[in-house]
Amino acid sequence: MRGIQVKRYGGPEVLEYGELPDPAPAAGEVIVRVKVAGVNFTDVYSRTGTYPGALPFTPGVEGVGIVEQLGSGVTDVKVGARVGWVMIKGGYAERIALPAQRLVPIPDGVDDRAAAALLLQGMTAHFLLTDCYRVQRGEWILIHAAAGGVGLLMTQIAHRIGARVIGTTSTEEKAALARAAGADEIVLYTQEDFQAAARRITDGVGVSVVYDSVGKTTFLKSLDSLRPRGYMVLFGGSSGPAPSIDPMILNPKGSLFLTRPTLGNYVATREELLRRATDVFGWAAKGELEVHAEHDYALADAARAHADLEARKTTGKILLII
């Protein structure tokens, strides 16, 4: 089969396209013929060694495909079933071996591209807003990169809840997307200090929670955008790792809370996994959640997809069509 392999850490050029051995299912596993794989910043972090692991490896932690083969002991999945998965590495390839208990059934009302765009990013948006910090109707929240893949989904879900959203973007084009998703206020961070804007918009109080996937360039000002006892949710680092801090600074800034969550800990059980997938797929099937997946790349062009993601040339979701 054809696929991508990373033999050394580095830039997009280390994503090598070529022949890989076909996987064989172990007990409790299935072989899935991959149709669409999602591209995410977690793949970038794995490629660069920010998230270290064994080399070589095939990146890609989510995708959608068709079950081709069953391993021994698998009884609740059928060959030919359309399924998705998340938080399991190896999606940048034509086939992947997956534990049957980690598969998510894809409903008929959601096509492959939309499903792939909703797995990691949709469920991430879900847990950030409903469990990591439970957003309430009427409160101000700040979402960085509001026109990104997760940002657009978070903005829509927060709008459904009734929260008031301040979104940061870099351009007017991206601002228009965030507004259409339900953002109440937009801050063009290239033109205005988002910390000052957050204070101004909230009459000096600060926001209840900041969702920060940017990291290095936003982290400290994000802390200063919070109300007393506010929540700083750092879930990425597209500009680089956030600076190290002395936890004592959380005290004079208002007894703040700081967390660095990851989806894996919020879909740790099959019940959690299916609950989140059911919610986001259900909203999409009913037209209550618009999926932005305008950027398709061939599997052989995975390096270009990574380069475009890192350069922030895209909005919404990036997909590899296999």
KEKE-3310 file (N, C-alpha, C; in steps of 0.2 Angstrom, whole numbers, plus 5000, padded with zeros to 4 digits):
npx = (5004:5001:5008:5012:5028:5038:5054:5063:5064:5058:5055:5041:5046:5051:5041:5038:5033:5028:5029:5022:5022:5007:4995:4991:4977:4977:4971:4955:4955:4952:4954:4955:4950:4956:4948:4947:4958:4961:4970:4980:4986:4992:4998:5008:5015:5019:5027:5038:5044:5040:5030:5036:5040:5041:5052:5053:5037:5020:5010:4995:4980:4967:4952:4942:4934:4932:4927:4938:4943:4942:4949:4952:4939:4932:4916:4906:4907:4905:4911:4913:4907:4905:4916:4924:4938:4948:4962:4972:4986:4992:4985:4989:4989:4985:4978:4974:4976:4965:4959:4943:4935:4937:4931:4920:4904:4898:4885:4872:4868:4879:4893:4909:4919:4914:4913:4926:4931:4925:4929:4942:4942:4929:4925:4935:4931:4919:4922:4930:4921:4910:4915:4928:4929:4913:4904:4893:4876:4876:4888:4904:4916:4933:4940:4954:4961:4949:4944:4949:4950:4946:4942:4931:4921:4920:4915:4903:4896:4897:4889:4877:4875:4873:4882:4893:4904:4920:4931:4947:4956:4966:4964:4952:4945:4945:4939:4926:4921:4922:4912:4901:4899:4895:4901:4901:4909:4924:4941:4954:4969:4981:4980:4974:4976:4972:4970:4967:4956:4947:4945:4939:4927:4921:4918:4929:4929:4934:4935:4926:4933:4947:4951:4964:4974:4985:4997:5013:5014:5002:4999:5002:4996:4983:4981:4979:4968:4957:4943:4942:4945:4944:4946:4960:4962:4973:4976:4984:4998:5002:5010:5021:5028:5020:5026:5036:5029:5029:5018:5013:5009:4996:4989:4989:4983:4970:4967:4967:4963:4972:4974:4980:4973:4970:4962:4962:4961:4948:4940:4942:4934:4924:4910:4911:4917:4908:4897:4901:4904:4891:4884:4890:4890:4876:4872:4878:4871:4858:4860:4863:4876:4889:4901:4917:4927:4937:4949:4957:4969:4980:4986:4999:5003:5005:5015:5015:5002:5005:5014:5006:4996:5004:5009:4997:4989:4977:4959:4947:4945:4958:4960:4966:4963:4961)
npy = (4994:5012:5026:5038:5041:5045:5047:5054:5068:5084:5097:5100:5093:5080:5071:5057:5050:5034:5016:5006:4992:4981:4982:4970:4962:4962:4952:4957:4968:4978:4980:4994:5002:5017:5032:5046:5057:5067:5082:5089:5100:5092:5082:5089:5093:5080:5076:5086:5082:5088:5082:5068:5052:5035:5031:5024:5032:5033:5047:5055:5056:5054:5048:5042:5028:5012:4996:4983:4970:4958:4955:4942:4938:4949:4954:4964:4973:4975:4969:4981:4991:5009:5019:5029:5035:5041:5049:5039:5034:5034:5037:5042:5034:5021:5010:5005:4997:4995:4996:4988:4992:5006:5012:5023:5024:5030:5041:5040:5053:5061:5065:5058:5067:5077:5070:5066:5079:5082:5073:5074:5088:5092:5084:5089:5103:5100:5094:5104:5115:5109:5101:5103:5116:5122:5130:5144:5151:5168:5172:5180:5174:5170:5166:5160:5161:5160:5157:5146:5127:5121:5132:5138:5128:5128:5141:5140:5131:5136:5148:5141:5137:5149:5158:5172:5177:5182:5183:5180:5184:5185:5192:5201:5193:5181:5185:5188:5174:5170:5178:5174:5162:5164:5173:5186:5197:5203:5203:5209:5203:5208:5221:5226:5226:5211:5209:5221:5224:5214:5217:5230:5226:5219:5228:5230:5219:5206:5190:5175:5163:5158:5151:5145:5141:5145:5148:5153:5167:5172:5168:5174:5187:5182:5176:5188:5193:5187:5186:5187:5171:5165:5154:5148:5140:5131:5123:5121:5125:5134:5145:5141:5134:5138:5150:5146:5147:5153:5146:5154:5166:5165:5168:5183:5187:5184:5172:5162:5148:5135:5125:5111:5103:5087:5079:5065:5061:5064:5056:5044:5033:5021:5025:5039:5042:5039:5046:5060:5059:5056:5068:5078:5073:5072:5085:5090:5083:5087:5100:5110:5112:5119:5112:5117:5113:5115:5113:5102:5089:5078:5062:5061:5074:5077:5084:5097:5101:5101:5112:5122:5123:5126:5139:5146:5148:5143:5141:5133:5116:5104:5091:5075:5067:5050)
npz = (5000:4998:5007:5020:5028:5042:5046:5052:5063:5059:5046:5035:5024:5028:5028:5020:5005:4999:4996:5009:5021:5020:5033:5046:5055:5072:5086:5090:5082:5067:5049:5040:5025:5021:5017:5018:5027:5041:5043:5056:5069:5079:5071:5066:5077:5081:5070:5071:5083:5094:5101:5106:5099:5094:5081:5064:5059:5054:5052:5057:5065:5064:5054:5040:5034:5026:5033:5030:5034:5047:5063:5074:5086:5084:5084:5083:5073:5055:5040:5027:5033:5036:5044:5057:5066:5079:5087:5086:5079:5062:5050:5038:5026:5015:5021:5038:5054:5067:5083:5086:5096:5096:5086:5077:5072:5056:5053:5040:5036:5036:5026:5020:5020:5028:5040:5043:5045:5057:5067:5076:5078:5079:5091:5099:5101:5107:5119:5125:5127:5135:5145:5149:5152:5157:5148:5150:5146:5141:5146:5143:5132:5126:5110:5102:5086:5078:5066:5062:5060:5072:5079:5071:5073:5087:5089:5083:5091:5104:5102:5100:5113:5119:5124:5124:5111:5109:5096:5089:5075:5060:5048:5038:5030:5036:5048:5044:5042:5055:5061:5054:5059:5071:5080:5092:5094:5085:5085:5076:5078:5072:5071:5083:5100:5108:5122:5128:5120:5125:5138:5136:5129:5139:5149:5157:5166:5161:5153:5155:5151:5142:5126:5120:5107:5101:5109:5111:5107:5112:5125:5138:5138:5136:5149:5156:5151:5157:5169:5187:5194:5182:5168:5160:5146:5138:5123:5112:5101:5090:5087:5093:5108:5124:5136:5150:5167:5183:5194:5204:5199:5195:5206:5210:5198:5199:5205:5196:5185:5176:5163:5153:5141:5132:5119:5120:5134:5136:5129:5134:5137:5129:5130:5132:5120:5110:5114:5112:5098:5093:5097:5089:5076:5075:5076:5064:5054:5055:5051:5060:5063:5054:5043:5039:5027:5016:5010:5001:4999:4990:4995:4992:4993:5006:5013:5008:5012:5026:5026:5022:5032:5043:5039:5041:5030:5027:5031:5042:5039:5035:5023:5018:5004:5000)
capx = (5000:5005:5007:5017:5032:5042:5060:5067:5060:5060:5050:5036:5050:5052:5035:5040:5027:5030:5026:5023:5019:5000:4994:4987:4974:4978:4964:4951:4956:4950:4958:4950:4953:4956:4946:4949:4962:4962:4977:4979:4992:4995:5002:5014:5019:5023:5032:5044:5046:5037:5027:5041:5038:5046:5053:5049:5030:5015:5006:4988:4977:4959:4951:4936:4935:4927:4930:4939:4945:4941:4953:4949:4936:4928:4909:4901:4908:4904:4915:4909:4904:4908:4918:4929:4942:4952:4968:4976:4991:4993:4980:4991:4990:4979:4975:4976:4974:4962:4955:4936:4931:4938:4928:4914:4900:4897:4878:4870:4867:4886:4897:4915:4923:4912:4914:4933:4932:4922:4931:4946:4941:4922:4925:4939:4927:4914:4924:4932:4915:4905:4918:4935:4925:4906:4902:4886:4873:4877:4895:4909:4922:4938:4942:4959:4961:4942:4942:4953:4946:4942:4939:4924:4916:4919:4911:4896:4893:4896:4883:4871:4874:4871:4888:4895:4910:4925:4935:4953:4958:4972:4962:4945:4942:4944:4934:4919:4920:4920:4906:4895:4899:4891:4905:4898:4914:4930:4947:4960:4975:4986:4978:4972:4978:4966:4969:4964:4949:4943:4944:4935:4921:4918:4918:4934:4929:4937:4931:4926:4937:4951:4953:4970:4977:4991:5003:5019:5012:4996:4998:5003:4990:4977:4980:4977:4961:4952:4940:4945:4943:4943:4949:4964:4963:4978:4975:4989:5004:5003:5015:5027:5026:5019:5032:5035:5027:5028:5011:5011:5007:4989:4986:4988:4979:4963:4965:4965:4964:4976:4974:4982:4970:4970:4956:4962:4959:4941:4937:4945:4930:4919:4904:4913:4919:4902:4893:4904:4903:4884:4882:4893:4887:4869:4871:4879:4866:4852:4861:4865:4883:4892:4907:4921:4932:4938:4956:4958:4975:4981:4990:5006:5005:5004:5020:5012:4997:5008:5017:5000:4993:5009:5009:4991:4986:4970:4954:4943:4949:4963:4959:4969:4959:4966)
capy = (5000:5018:5030:5043:5039:5050:5043:5059:5074:5090:5101:5096:5088:5073:5067:5053:5046:5028:5010:5003:4986:4981:4980:4964:4964:4958:4950:4963:4974:4977:4983:4999:5006:5024:5036:5053:5057:5073:5085:5093:5102:5087:5079:5094:5092:5073:5077:5090:5079:5092:5076:5063:5045:5030:5032:5029:5031:5036:5051:5055:5053:5053:5047:5039:5023:5006:4990:4978:4964:4958:4951:4937:4940:4955:4952:4969:4977:4971:4971:4985:4997:5015:5020:5034:5034:5047:5048:5033:5036:5030:5038:5045:5028:5018:5005:5005:4992:4999:4992:4988:4996:5013:5014:5027:5023:5037:5041:5041:5060:5064:5062:5056:5073:5081:5066:5067:5086:5083:5068:5077:5095:5093:5082:5094:5108:5098:5093:5110:5119:5106:5097:5106:5122:5121:5137:5146:5156:5175:5174:5181:5169:5172:5160:5162:5157:5158:5155:5139:5121:5120:5139:5139:5123:5130:5147:5138:5127:5141:5152:5137:5137:5156:5162:5178:5175:5186:5179:5183:5182:5189:5195:5203:5187:5176:5188:5186:5168:5169:5181:5170:5156:5166:5177:5192:5202:5200:5207:5208:5204:5211:5228:5228:5222:5208:5209:5228:5223:5209:5221:5235:5223:5216:5233:5229:5213:5201:5185:5169:5158:5159:5145:5147:5136:5148:5147:5157:5174:5174:5165:5179:5191:5178:5176:5195:5194:5184:5189:5183:5164:5163:5148:5148:5133:5130:5117:5120:5130:5135:5149:5139:5132:5144:5151:5143:5152:5152:5145:5159:5172:5164:5171:5190:5189:5183:5165:5159:5141:5134:5118:5110:5097:5084:5075:5058:5060:5066:5051:5038:5027:5020:5029:5046:5043:5038:5052:5066:5058:5056:5075:5082:5071:5074:5092:5091:5080:5092:5107:5114:5113:5119:5110:5120:5108:5118:5112:5095:5087:5071:5059:5062:5081:5079:5089:5104:5102:5103:5118:5127:5123:5130:5146:5149:5149:5140:5141:5127:5109:5102:5084:5071:5062:5044)
capz = (5000:4998:5013:5022:5034:5045:5048:5057:5065:5055:5043:5030:5019:5031:5026:5014:5002:4996:4998:5016:5022:5022:5040:5047:5061:5078:5089:5092:5077:5060:5044:5037:5019:5022:5011:5020:5033:5043:5045:5062:5072:5083:5067:5065:5083:5080:5065:5073:5089:5100:5104:5104:5099:5091:5073:5060:5060:5049:5055:5055:5071:5063:5047:5039:5029:5025:5036:5024:5036:5054:5067:5078:5092:5082:5082:5083:5067:5049:5034:5023:5038:5036:5051:5058:5072:5082:5092:5084:5074:5056:5045:5032:5022:5012:5026:5045:5058:5072:5088:5085:5101:5096:5080:5077:5066:5053:5051:5033:5035:5036:5021:5022:5021:5034:5046:5044:5048:5064:5072:5081:5079:5082:5097:5104:5102:5111:5126:5128:5129:5139:5151:5151:5156:5155:5146:5151:5142:5143:5148:5138:5131:5120:5106:5098:5079:5078:5059:5061:5060:5079:5081:5068:5076:5094:5089:5082:5097:5109:5100:5101:5120:5121:5126:5120:5109:5106:5092:5086:5068:5057:5042:5037:5027:5042:5053:5041:5043:5062:5062:5051:5063:5077:5085:5093:5093:5082:5086:5072:5082:5068:5071:5089:5106:5110:5129:5129:5117:5129:5144:5134:5128:5145:5154:5162:5170:5158:5150:5159:5149:5135:5123:5116:5103:5098:5113:5113:5106:5115:5132:5144:5137:5137:5156:5158:5148:5161:5175:5193:5194:5176:5166:5154:5143:5132:5119:5106:5101:5083:5086:5097:5115:5128:5140:5157:5172:5190:5196:5209:5196:5195:5212:5210:5192:5201:5207:5189:5183:5170:5161:5146:5140:5126:5118:5122:5140:5136:5125:5137:5137:5123:5131:5131:5113:5106:5116:5109:5091:5092:5097:5084:5070:5075:5074:5057:5050:5056:5048:5065:5063:5047:5043:5034:5024:5009:5008:5000:4996:4989:5000:4990:4994:5013:5015:5006:5017:5032:5026:5022:5039:5048:5037:5042:5023:5026:5036:5042:5040:5029:5022:5013:5000:4998)
cpx = (5004:5003:5013:5021:5037:5048:5064:5063:5062:5054:5045:5040:5051:5046:5036:5035:5030:5026:5028:5020:5011:5000:4990:4984:4976:4971:4961:4952:4953:4955:4953:4954:4951:4953:4948:4952:4962:4969:4976:4986:4996:4999:5009:5019:5023:5028:5039:5047:5044:5033:5031:5038:5043:5046:5055:5041:5026:5010:4999:4984:4969:4958:4944:4937:4930:4931:4931:4940:4944:4946:4949:4945:4932:4921:4904:4902:4908:4909:4910:4906:4908:4909:4923:4933:4946:4957:4971:4980:4991:4989:4982:4993:4984:4975:4978:4973:4971:4958:4947:4933:4932:4935:4922:4910:4898:4889:4877:4870:4873:4890:4904:4919:4921:4914:4922:4935:4930:4925:4935:4944:4934:4922:4929:4934:4921:4916:4927:4926:4910:4908:4924:4933:4918:4904:4894:4883:4874:4884:4900:4915:4926:4940:4947:4958:4953:4940:4946:4948:4942:4939:4932:4919:4915:4914:4904:4893:4892:4890:4877:4869:4871:4876:4889:4902:4914:4930:4941:4954:4963:4970:4955:4942:4940:4939:4927:4917:4918:4913:4900:4894:4895:4895:4902:4903:4921:4936:4952:4966:4981:4985:4977:4975:4972:4965:4965:4957:4945:4941:4938:4928:4917:4917:4923:4934:4933:4933:4931:4931:4941:4952:4958:4974:4984:4997:5007:5017:5006:4995:4997:4997:4983:4975:4977:4971:4955:4950:4943:4941:4942:4948:4953:4965:4967:4978:4979:4994:5006:5009:5022:5024:5025:5025:5030:5033:5028:5021:5008:5008:4999:4985:4984:4983:4972:4962:4963:4966:4967:4976:4977:4979:4971:4964:4956:4960:4951:4937:4940:4941:4926:4913:4906:4914:4912:4897:4895:4902:4896:4882:4884:4890:4880:4868:4872:4874:4860:4854:4863:4872:4886:4899:4911:4927:4933:4944:4957:4965:4976:4986:4997:5008:5004:5009:5018:5006:4999:5010:5011:4997:4998:5009:5002:4988:4979:4965:4950:4948:4953:4962:4964:4964:4963:4962)
cpy = (5006:5022:5034:5040:5044:5046:5047:5065:5080:5094:5097:5091:5081:5069:5063:5049:5040:5022:5008:4996:4986:4979:4973:4965:4959:4956:4957:4969:4973:4981:4988:5002:5013:5028:5043:5053:5065:5075:5090:5095:5097:5083:5083:5093:5085:5073:5080:5087:5083:5086:5070:5056:5041:5032:5025:5028:5034:5040:5051:5052:5052:5051:5043:5034:5017:5000:4985:4971:4964:4953:4946:4940:4946:4953:4958:4974:4972:4973:4975:4991:5003:5018:5026:5032:5041:5045:5041:5035:5031:5031:5040:5039:5025:5013:5006:5000:4996:4994:4993:4993:5004:5016:5018:5026:5030:5036:5043:5049:5064:5061:5061:5062:5077:5077:5067:5074:5087:5078:5072:5084:5096:5090:5086:5100:5106:5097:5100:5115:5116:5103:5100:5112:5122:5128:5138:5151:5163:5177:5175:5176:5172:5166:5163:5158:5155:5156:5148:5133:5121:5126:5140:5134:5126:5136:5145:5135:5132:5146:5148:5137:5144:5160:5167:5177:5181:5182:5183:5180:5187:5193:5197:5197:5182:5179:5187:5179:5167:5172:5177:5164:5158:5171:5184:5198:5199:5205:5204:5209:5207:5219:5231:5223:5218:5208:5216:5227:5219:5213:5227:5232:5221:5221:5232:5223:5207:5195:5179:5164:5160:5152:5147:5141:5138:5148:5153:5164:5176:5173:5170:5184:5188:5178:5183:5197:5191:5188:5185:5176:5162:5157:5149:5141:5133:5124:5116:5125:5131:5140:5147:5137:5138:5144:5148:5149:5149:5151:5151:5165:5171:5167:5178:5192:5187:5176:5161:5151:5140:5127:5117:5103:5094:5080:5068:5056:5062:5061:5044:5032:5027:5024:5036:5047:5043:5044:5058:5065:5059:5064:5078:5080:5072:5081:5094:5089:5084:5099:5112:5116:5113:5117:5114:5116:5110:5116:5104:5094:5080:5068:5061:5069:5082:5084:5096:5106:5104:5110:5124:5128:5128:5137:5149:5151:5147:5142:5135:5121:5107:5094:5081:5066:5056:5039)
cpz = (5000:5005:5014:5028:5036:5048:5053:5058:5061:5052:5039:5026:5022:5030:5019:5011:4998:4998:5005:5016:5023:5029:5041:5054:5066:5081:5092:5088:5071:5055:5041:5031:5020:5016:5012:5027:5035:5045:5051:5065:5076:5078:5066:5071:5084:5075:5067:5079:5095:5104:5102:5104:5095:5084:5070:5062:5055:5053:5053:5061:5070:5055:5047:5033:5029:5028:5030:5027:5044:5057:5071:5084:5090:5080:5081:5077:5061:5044:5029:5027:5036:5043:5051:5065:5073:5087:5092:5078:5068:5050:5039:5027:5019:5016:5033:5049:5064:5077:5087:5090:5101:5089:5081:5071:5063:5051:5043:5031:5035:5031:5024:5024:5027:5040:5048:5047:5055:5069:5077:5083:5082:5089:5102:5105:5107:5118:5129:5131:5134:5145:5153:5155:5153:5154:5147:5147:5145:5145:5142:5138:5126:5117:5101:5091:5078:5071:5057:5061:5067:5081:5078:5072:5083:5094:5088:5088:5103:5108:5101:5109:5122:5124:5121:5118:5106:5102:5089:5080:5065:5051:5042:5034:5032:5047:5050:5042:5050:5064:5060:5055:5070:5082:5086:5092:5090:5083:5081:5076:5079:5069:5078:5095:5109:5118:5130:5126:5122:5135:5142:5133:5134:5151:5159:5166:5168:5157:5155:5158:5142:5133:5118:5113:5100:5102:5114:5112:5109:5123:5137:5144:5138:5145:5158:5155:5152:5167:5181:5193:5187:5174:5160:5152:5137:5129:5113:5107:5094:5082:5090:5104:5119:5133:5147:5162:5179:5192:5201:5206:5195:5200:5211:5203:5193:5203:5201:5189:5177:5169:5154:5144:5133:5125:5120:5129:5141:5132:5128:5137:5131:5124:5130:5123:5109:5108:5113:5101:5089:5092:5091:5077:5069:5073:5067:5053:5050:5053:5054:5066:5056:5047:5037:5032:5017:5006:5007:4997:4995:4994:4999:4992:5002:5016:5013:5011:5024:5032:5025:5029:5043:5046:5038:5035:5022:5032:5036:5042:5034:5029:5017:5010:4997:4994)
residu = (MET:ARG:GLY:ILE:GLN:VAL:LYS:ARG:TYR:GLY:GLY:PRO:GLU:VAL:LEU:GLU:TYR:GLY:GLU:LEU:PRO:ASP:PRO:ALA:PRO:ALA:ALA:GLY:GLU:VAL:ILE:VAL:ARG:VAL:LYS:VAL:ALA:GLY:VAL:ASN:PHE:THR:ASP:VAL:TYR:SER:ARG:THR:GLY:THR:TYR:PRO:GLY:ALA:LEU:PRO:PHE:THR:PRO:GLY:VAL:GLU:GLY:VAL:GLY:ILE:VAL:GLU:GLN:LEU:GLY:SER:GLY:VAL:THR:ASP:VAL:LYS:VAL:GLY:ALA:ARG:VAL:GLY:TRP:VAL:MET:ILE:LYS:GLY:GLY:TYR:ALA:GLU:ARG:ILE:ALA:LEU:PRO:ALA:GLN:ARG:LEU:VAL:PRO:ILE:PRO:ASP:GLY:VAL:ASP:ASP:ARG:ALA:ALA:ALA:ALA:LEU:LEU:LEU:GLN:GLY:MET:THR:ALA:HIS:PHE:LEU:LEU:THR:ASP:CYS:TYR:ARG:VAL:GLN:ARG:GLY:GLU:TRP:ILE:LEU:ILE:HIS:ALA:ALA:ALA:GLY:GLY:VAL:GLY:LEU:LEU:MET:THR:GLN:ILE:ALA:HIS:ARG:ILE:GLY:ALA:ARG:VAL:ILE:GLY:THR:THR:SER:THR:GLU:GLU:LYS:ALA:ALA:LEU:ALA:ARG:ALA:ALA:GLY:ALA:ASP:GLU:ILE:VAL:LEU:TYR:THR:GLN:GLU:ASP:PHE:GLN:ALA:ALA:ALA:ARG:ARG:ILE:THR:ASP:GLY:VAL:GLY:VAL:SER:VAL:VAL:TYR:ASP:SER:VAL:GLY:LYS:THR:THR:PHE:LEU:LYS:SER:LEU:ASP:SER:LEU:ARG:PRO:ARG:GLY:TYR:MET:VAL:LEU:PHE:GLY:GLY:SER:SER:GLY:PRO:ALA:PRO:SER:ILE:ASP:PRO:MET:ILE:LEU:ASN:PRO:LYS:GLY:SER:LEU:PHE:LEU:THR:ARG:PRO:THR:LEU:GLY:ASN:TYR:VAL:ALA:THR:ARG:GLU:GLU:LEU:LEU:ARG:ARG:ALA:THR:ASP:VAL:PHE:GLY:TRP:ALA:ALA:LYS:GLY:GLU:LEU:GLU:VAL:HIS:ALA:GLU:HIS:ASP:TYR:ALA:LEU:ALA:ASP:ALA:ALA:ARG:ALA:HIS:ALA:ASP:LEU:GLU:ALA:ARG:LYS:THR:THR:GLY:LYS:ILE:LEU:LEU:ILE:ILE)
# end
